[in-house]
Amino acid sequence: MTDASSDASDAEIPAKEEAPAVEHTAQKPQKRNAFSELMSSRNKHQKHTQEDKPRRADRRSSVFGPRDALGAYISKPESYPSSTVVYYDDDFVAIHDGYPKSSLHLLLLPRDPSKFHLHPFQAFEDRDFLEKVKVEVKKLRALAAGDLRRRYGKESRLERARQEAMDADPPPDELPPGRNWEAEIMCGIHAHPSMNHLHIHVLSVDRHSECLKHKKHYNSFSTPFFIDIDDFPLAEDDKDFGNRFTELKRHLDQEFEEWKRV
């Protein structure tokens, strides 16, 4: 591969030509025309504004809206640091949630464009796609469990008992099982996702985070609105759960109309 910077540095820089000497003669200052100067300034301002407009429009078009923010990670995961993007390949991107609701909160983002904007219930009707997602979730769960062990293993009673047994001389015939860190990881989706792009949550069960500020944040991961990935494929009657919130909204709308008339 040719190094463009080395080519540029080796290229000969042309010498700067000296400007020809100009014979200065005294000239009588011309009378200023305020109208001409005003119009000239206005024309320059209009030209500058027109030239800037396309650039500003292009910049806006490249920015994802709040509900589409996950699209940026799917589109160019390589442009983010490892503190944000855990890993990526042609099929998935794993990232740290920007507003974590637990001490460890990851998101798995499928990169299949045909699934981008589908509700999880619809996307997971594709059994092949669902199995592919489950395999990747299992991989990410294992990574998350390892991270939890590194973070909290020294404070865990079960983990400490196993480590003490391993350090004993001689070690016992049977080691304590230690802590099952994978059991401390939740993996699933929201029945009513807050972001447009399909995503699967992989988070620790502690729900300990400064971003957990409202009851709705806790409830979204602690009630049936959070559906475990292993519960898919859902039975047809289970899918009706997704409509309960819609029914509640209709009921609230009705109550609101009645309340206004009291």
N, C-alpha and C positions, 0 to 999 in steps of 0.2 A: 504494500500500500504506500502510495506517495504521500509524504508529509507536506501538507500545504504550507505550513508555517515555515519549514526549512526552505521551500522553493521561494517563498516571498522574501526571506532574509537573504537569499543568494542573489536575488534579482538586482540588477544595477538600478540605482535610483537616479533619475536624470537630474542634472545640475539645474539649479534655479536660475532662469535667465534674468539678467539685469534689465530693468525698465529703461527705455530710451530717455535721455535727458529732455526735459521740457523747458522751453524758454518761457519764463514768467513775465507777463505784461500786466500792467495795472488795468483793471477793468472797472467800469462804473457799476456799482451795485444796482440790480434791477429792482423796480418797485414790486413788493409782494402783493400777490392777488389772493386774498383770504378765501374766496369762493373756490378758486382752482385748487388751493392746498387742501381745503376741506374735502372736495370731491376726490382728489388723489388719495388722500388718507382713507376715505370710505371704500374706494375701489380695492386698495391693498388689503383692507380688513376683510372684505367680502371674499377676495381670492384666497386669503389665508384660511378663512372659515370653511370654504368649499373644499379646500385641499385636505383639511383635517377631518371632515365628516366621514369619508370612507374608512379612515384608519380607526376612528372611534367605533364605527359600526362593526368592523371586523373584530375589534377587541371584545365588544359585547357579545357577538355571536359565538365566540369561543368559550364563554363562561357558562357553566351549568347553573341552573336555578337551584334554590334551596331543596326542593323535593327531588331534584335530579342530580344532586351533588355526587352520588355514588358513581355516576357515569364517568366522571373524571378519572377515578381509580381504575375502572374497567378499561377505559380508552388508552391511558398511558401510565400503567403502574410503574414502569421503569423510571419515571421522572420523580418518584417520591422516595424519601429515605427509608432505611430499614426500620426505623422507629415508627413508621406509619404503615408501610406495606411489609407484611410478614413473608410472603412468597407469592409468586405468580407463575402461570404457564399459559398455554394456549386456551385452556378450558376454564380456569378459575383464577381469582385473585383473592387472597386473604389479607385483611387489613385490621388494624386496631380501630375500634369504634371511636369516633371523635368526641362522643359524649357518653362515655362508658357508664353503665348502670351497675357494675360490679368492679371489684378490684382488678379483674381480668375480663375483658370484653372484646371479642373478635367478631368480625363479619366475614362470611364466605360469599363471594360475588361470582355467580356463573357468568361466563363471557359469551354464551350463545345468544346472538342478537334476536333470535326468534322467541326467546324467553324473557328478554329484558323487562318488558312492561306487563307481563302476565301476573295475575294474582297467583300466589303459591298454590292455591287449590287447583287452578287451571294448569299451571306449569307441571305439577306433579302427577297429573293424569297421564303424562307420557312416562310409562313405566321404565323405559330404558334410561331416560333422563333422570328420573327419581333415583334409580340404583346408582347411577354415576355420582349424583349428589351425595348419597349416603356413604359411598366409599370415600369421597373427599372429606366429608364431615368427620368420619372416623379417624382419618389422618390428622385433621386439624385438632380434634379432641385429644389425641395422644400428645400432640405438641403442647397444647394448653395444659394438660395434666403435668407434663414435665416441667413446665414453667411454674406451676403452683408448687410442685415439690421443691424446686430451687428457692422459691420465695419463702415458703412457710414450713419446710420440712424440719428445720431445727426447733420449731416451736410446737410441733405435733407430737403428742404423747405416743400415738401408735407408731409413728415413724422413728421416734427416739428409742422405743423398746426394740424395734427390729435392728437398729444400728448398734445398740448395746450388745445384743445377742451376737451380731456378726463380729464385734470386736472382742468378745469373750475368748478366753484360752483355757480349755478347748471350747469351741462353739457348741451350742446344743444340737442334738440330733435333728431337731425340727425348728426352723426359724419362725418367729412370729410373722404373720402375713404383712404387717405394715399397713399403711393407709392406702386405700384405693382412691387415688387422686382423680381417676377418670370418672368416678361416681360423683365427684364434686363439680362436674361440668354439665351445664344445661345446653342442649342443642335443639333449636327449633325456630319457628316463624311466628309472626303475629297474624291473627285472623284478620286484622285491619292494619296493614303495614303503614308506617308513617312516611316511607320513602318510595319513590316510584319504581326504582330498579329492584328486581328480585334479589333478596338477600336472606341469608340464614345466620341467626345469632348463635355464637358459641361463647358462653360466658360462665364464670364461676358462680356458685349458688349463693355466695355471701351477700350480694346486693349492697356492697359497701363501697360508696363512691360519692364524691362531692356533687356529681351530676344528678344524683338521685334526690331531687328537690321536692317532688310532689307525690301525692298518693297515687296519682295515675301512673307515674313512672314505676312504682313498686307493683301496682296491680297488673301492669302490662306484662310482667314476667312472673307473676305469682297467682294468676287466675287462669281459667281455661282459655282466655284470649291468647295465651302462649301455648302453641301446639308443638309437642315434641316431634322431631323429624322421624323418629321410629314409629310414630302413630300413622304415618302415611304408608300405603294409600288409605285414605279415609273411606269409610262406608258412606253410602249416599245419604243416610239419615244424619251422619256426623257432619256432613258438609252444610247441613241446614244451620249449624251453629253460626256460620258466618253471616246469616241473615238476622240473627237475634239483635245485633247492634242496630241494624237498619230498622227493625221493628221498634226498638226502644226510641230511636230518633223520631219515628212517626208519632209515637205516643207522647214524647216530649213536645213535639210541635203542636199536637192537639191540646195538651195541657196549657201551653203557652197562649194559644188563641182563646181558651176559656178564661185564663187568668187575666188577660187584657180586658175582658168584658165584665169582670166582677165589679 
